[in-house]
Amino acid sequence: MSNESQPEKRLGRFDSPEQEVYLNLWRTYDRLRMLEDSLFADFGLNCQQYNVLRLLKASHPQAVPTLELAGRLVSRAPDITRMLDKLENQGWISRIRPDGNRRLVLVAITETGIGVLKRLAEPLRECHLSQLGHLTDEQKLQLCELLKAARGPHEPEQSPWR
């Protein structure tokens, strides 16, 4: 097959090159997330809850305002209050309402939550190796740069992901 006919064949399956890229991103996310979902389920977590615990551990021992925490998540959490309720019911986080401002809610990871992350650390490293260990270091760096470039115009100015 000649190289000239390949773009025509590819465009036959997709409406545009942008759609092809997007659907490839989506499929890749689905395949990689499937491995993580299975691991997190063994610990009674989902990926969003894990992300909350990871962010709170990074701020430990400082508590983080709920809205700030929501803004730092990898993906949007439309109902962060309900997610925090579940984590608090497990004893993995605590919420504090300062006396001077009852509308402000600060969130902190507990020692139990830190313990969950410690038990999860090695299996998660193995999961990430399974997901992307077949790529060279150069390919991983290149992929990170391409993904940053793709989402750059869509990130808020204050985003830690810029």
N, C-alpha and C positions, 0 to 999 in steps of 0.2 A: 504494500500500500504506500503510495507517495505521501510526502508531507503536506502537499497541497490539498489533498482530500480530507485530511484529519480535522481541520477547523470546521469544514462543512458538516462532517459527521457529528462532531461535538455540538455544534449549534443546533443540529436536528434534535438532540436530546434535551436541550436547554433553550430558554427564550433569549438568553444573553450570556456573555462571559461572566457578568456580575452574578447572575443567578447560579451559574455553575460553581463559582467560588463559594457563594453563600451556602448552597446545598452541600458542598463538600465540607465546609466548616461545621454545618449542622450534623452531618453524618459522623464526622470525626468526634465531635462532642458526644454524640449518642454512644458510640462505641467505647470511648474512653471512660465516660461517666458510668457505664454499666459495671465496669470493674470496681470503681469506687463505691457505687451504691451498695454492691454486695458486701464489701468490707465494712462500710459504715453501719449497715443493718446488723451485723454481728455485734456491734457496740451499742445498739439502740439509738443510733443517730441517723440524720440525713446530712447531705453535704452542706446545707445552709447552717444547720446547728453546729456542725464541725467548724465552719468558718467563723461563727460567733465565738466559739470557745478559743480558737486560735488567735483571733484578734484581742480578746480579753486577756489571754495569757501574755501576749506581747506588751500589754499595758500594765500588767500586774506589778505591784500591788495597787496601782491607781485604778479607780472606777472610771467608767466612760459614760457620758450622757447617752441615752438611748438613741436620740436622733443622730448624733455623731457616729455611733456604732452602725446604725442603718446605712449611713452614707459611705462607710468604709467596706461594706460587704462586696464580695466579688460580683454577685448578681442581686438585683432588687429583691427585697422581701416586703411584699404588700402588707403582711400582717405580722410585723415584728413583735407586737405585744403578745400574740398567741404563741409565737415561737419561744419567746423568753419565758412565758408561763410554763411551757413544757420543760425547758432547761432548769428552771427554778424548782419545779416539782421533782425532778431527778436529784436535786441537791447540787447541781453543777455550777450554778450561778447564784448570786444574791442581788437583790435590788434595794437601793437606798433612796429614800425621799428626804432631802435636806430640809431642816426646820424652816429655813428662811425662804424656801421656794418649793411649795408642795407640788407644783406642776412639773418640776425637774425630776427625772428619774435617772439615777446613776446605776450602772450595772458593773458587777465585778465577778471574776471567776473565783470559785471556792477551791479549797485544797482537793476536794473530791473531783472537781472538774479538771484540775491539773493532773490528777491521777489518771483520769480517763485518757487525756492527751498523751501521757507517758506510755500507757499500755498500747495506744494506737500508733505511736511513732514508728516503730520498726515495721509492722505490717503495712503501714502507709508508704514507707520508703520502698518496700518491695512492690507495692501496687504501682507506684510511679515508675519504677524500673520496668515493670511489665508493660506499662502503658507506652513509655517513650524511650526506654533504654536501648532500643534498636537503632535510634538516631545517633549520629556522631555529635560531639560537642559543638562543632561548627554548624551543623544542621539545626540543632536546638537553638543556638544563638540567632541564626538566620530566621527561624520560624518566629521566635519572640519579637524580633524587629519587624517582621512583616505583619504580625498580628497587632502590634502597637500602631503601626502606620495605618492599618485598616480601620481601627476604632478611634484613632486620634481625633478626627473632626467631630466625633460624637461624644467625647468625654467632656464633662464639665471642667471648667478652668481649674477648680480647686481639687479635682480628683487626684488621689494618690497613685492612680493607674496611668497618669500622663507620662 
